[in-house]
């Protein structure tokens, strides 16, 4: 079915941290296979796996040296085949992470490109002469203070948006396009149902390499992921990206009749720009990531309502995603709660994530309410970014801790030495304990997922915002058969929600299907409902 993904729930596995099967301290494909029953039991339809290709691992797999091979740390191509087979048995689709913007500097293409100015692959990357004073061609910044690295051998700079070891490919070169499209084909032919396209709005840069305007700090829409002080208008979201994406979609469509899903990592300043990535006639990405909710600096009903209004206005019925966490920024619990409220907020966020209009992506461990465990010292840092700006920015290790499965040594993640420390509270907060506890966050996730399956309005209904309470976010979801009202108290105060705020509902009688708080006195409700701090409710007609 071409549109299987429209009502799917995705689970994002940071492979390195999920489950180790061979004692080297690094999660791997076999480990993931061993845990497929857990994911199936949660109620997941698709798994996005972070990159597992051959790589020097400067950026833990986002620096690829061979796109068509599995890195031995993660397993073999046969393991991937087995993963597809086992996932199929459980009706789970696999999403692979494809990195088209750059390669590793150890990739044979780049090794060849840097050999000489006449190399056949010279134009596959972006090379440029220094300015007359020897400085880089422009002021662009990315993961490092400059995106340009001077190469002694040929006396030119090469461009790398991310680490020095991740040179950008030149997408204005047609051989690059052909080669990279063949990589997409390779993984689709191996059974991937969807591609998550890394940094896909960074492919094409301004041909004149103009300086970016300097700003006071990082622009709001990029606050989760960068530290620089410029607006990257000339190297992110360049209009020429769209032409490439049209070619990509056309290529995929004509080579794979099932029209595999293309999900794009897209950071844009506003929803209007996001809309452009669907193309003019469903001819670019089916699903550009919508990250706006994850950029909220705090959980706040007023700002959430404004954002949702904007989604309704601008995105309308385009399929969109709901993302609160991923492997690049602190987890939602850390961003939106104090430690003392963390578990309540985790359940509230689960309700939010799984009842909004959009396709939910659950980042592994969110279903346990994991909190980050950032490095305490620079020696502990694994992600190079944590070293570049230490201590003002500690990198991304904190949100990538190994998954705690039980309370044994290393939480059952590995029998060896884990590549990074586990969450601080893993001996209490782990899968085994939460499976046993009916009030756990894990069991709460399972309940909401089940409700989403049973109430079709939550998967495909319209969304209408209700009321204007500064602490309560409320909305209804309605389709031709079913209806639900969701009320989320985003504050630490008690609040009251009046069903009367929407005249459409006056005549109906309603009851509480699920509450984040297990001590709800009565399931049947009148016009006024009192909510405890951070309580979330799913209400349905009787
Ligand atoms: C975005 C990925 O999500 C991030 O983890 C990675 O470092 C960069 N792209 C570079 O590939």
Boltz pocket constraint, residues with backbone or C-beta under 6 A from the ligand:
constraints:
  - pocket:
      binder: B
      contacts: [[A, 59], [A, 62], [A, 63], [A, 99], [A, 162], [A, 198], [A, 199], [A, 265], [A, 327], [A, 328]]
      max_distance: 6.0
